Structures are given as C-alpha cells and as structure tokens.
Amino acid sequence: MFYFAFRLVLLPLLRWLFSPRVEGVGRVPETGAVILAGNHQSFTDQLLLGAALRRRLTFLAKQEYFTAPGLGGRATAALFRALGQIPVDRSGKDAARAAIDTALQVLAREGVLGIFPEGTRSHDGRLYKGKVGVAAMALRSGAPVVPVAIIGTFEAQPKGRRLPRRVPVVLRFGEPLDFSRYAGMEDERLVLRASPTRSCTRCSGCRSRSTSMCTRPRPGWRGKPEPRRPDVTVSGGGLRPGPACLRRSRRARL
C-alpha cells in the first residue's frame, strides 16, 4: 500500500522535473516474473522506472543507502526499506549471495525485479560492461529480461550532485529477452558473461553506444578511451566467445 501511495505522490514531481517520455512500456509483461535491466547514470533512475510501471518494482540497491549516517541517511534507509528494496553488500561474491537469494524469492512470487547490470552509477555517462548477476538470476529463475535505456538522467543528476536539474528524460523499453535455452548452464562462465552483454546491446536506446562496454580510459588519459577486445560478441542473435575468452580457454587447456 505504501509503495503505490508513494508513487502517486512522486509522479507529479518527476513529471515537473524531467518531463519523462516513456517508450515501449507495453513490452513489460503484465503478469509473471520479469527482470528489468537498465543502464545506471543517476540516483533518480530507479525512481523513474518505478513511476513508469503500474506493477510494483523491487530493486537491488547498494547497501550504503541503508547504512548512511546522519538524518538524511536514516531517512533514505527508512524510505528504501518501506519500498521493499533489497540491500546488496558489494564487498564480495559471498556477501552478495544473500541479496541474490532474496531477489530470486521476488521472482518466485512472480514479481518485477529491477537491476543495473553495471553494478554502480556511471561516472561519465558512458555505458560500461555488465556484471554477471543479472545472467545468473535470469538462468536460475527462468524469468525474461527486459532491457531499458535510461537517457538524460546523467545530465540531470550525475554522481555527486545533490539536487537534480530540470532536464527531459527518456525511458525506452526493449523487447523481452528469453534465456531459457541456456537453462541449467548458470555455472558456465562464458554463458554468464555473454548474457548481460547481449541484454545491453539488444536495447535500442543503448545499441549505438554498446562499444563503450568494452572500453576503459587509461589513468591520466584525457582523449578517446582505449578500446579493449570484448569477452563475447553478439551476432545473428547468437553468442560466441570473443578473442579474450578464446585466449583464456587456450591457456586453460594448456
């Protein structure tokens, strides 16, 4: 009840601040378990996604939102708990396992789970390589993954900015992705690394920027980021290992 009441209060404010344009929200299934996987540029991303959906959206949120000091930190923690968000300890794989188990329970109840495959907010507005958590949950739960492009929130409220600017924002939902053909392969490293890459590159709003997932700026480098070879490539609707994965496989065989 509190979730939908808060959504009604938040909607007018978000409309005034961002004039959000929502495209393709009808691609999100009206019933059943589903995972929303979006790029992460701002604190407001999860608020906008929650406001765009009629269904209740449960997000995996970093644990720091629940443990921040001061009055503002306690207020944020109380709000996130009231909204049913799941804290994630990012200190290691073992620490995050409990959060993943809780997220799988949400999917088992046929709920909507939101996750940012990059794992943290972008510091420069570019799309970075996704982590394997979304792939593991999709394979273990059998839920489809709906990619979401969130455009404009970096300009509105980048990391470190306390109050947002009034900037138009676009939320673009892609076609649901079905990974059921990889069922039972959640322990296969190549499949886990390929799935979040495919989720991001198939999203129409991110497709033109998908090469940035395989780039990292060198320390002190102020020019164009130096490209890296991808671990996987996506072609013809299928997944195949990239040069980096093939090199590792050869070393493993030796």
CORPE-V145145 format. One record per pair of residues at least 12 apart in sequence whose C-alpha atoms are under 6 Angstrom apart, sorted by the first residue. I is the first residue (numbers start at 1). J is the second residue. Records with the same first field share a line. If there is no record, write none. Layout:
I: J / J
This chain:
3: 83
17: 166
18: 166 / 167 / 168 / 169
19: 168
20: 169 / 170
21: 170
22: 170 / 171
23: 172
24: 173
25: 173
32: 110
33: 107 / 110 / 111 / 112 / 143
34: 112 / 143 / 144
35: 112 / 113 / 114 / 145
36: 114 / 145 / 146 / 147
37: 115 / 116 / 147 / 148
38: 116 / 147 / 148 / 149
39: 116
40: 116 / 121
41: 121 / 122 / 154
42: 153 / 154 / 157 / 158
57: 112 / 113
58: 85 / 113 / 114
59: 85 / 113 / 114
60: 86 / 115
61: 86 / 87 / 88
62: 87 / 88
63: 87 / 88 / 89
65: 77
117: 130 / 131
118: 130 / 131
125: 154
127: 212 / 213
128: 213
129: 213
130: 196
132: 192 / 193
135: 192 / 195 / 196
136: 186
139: 183 / 186
142: 180
144: 176 / 177 / 178
145: 176 / 177
146: 176
147: 174 / 199 / 203
148: 172 / 173
149: 171 / 172 / 205 / 206
150: 171
151: 169 / 170
152: 169
174: 203
194: 232
214: 228 / 230
215: 227 / 228
230: 242
231: 244 / 245
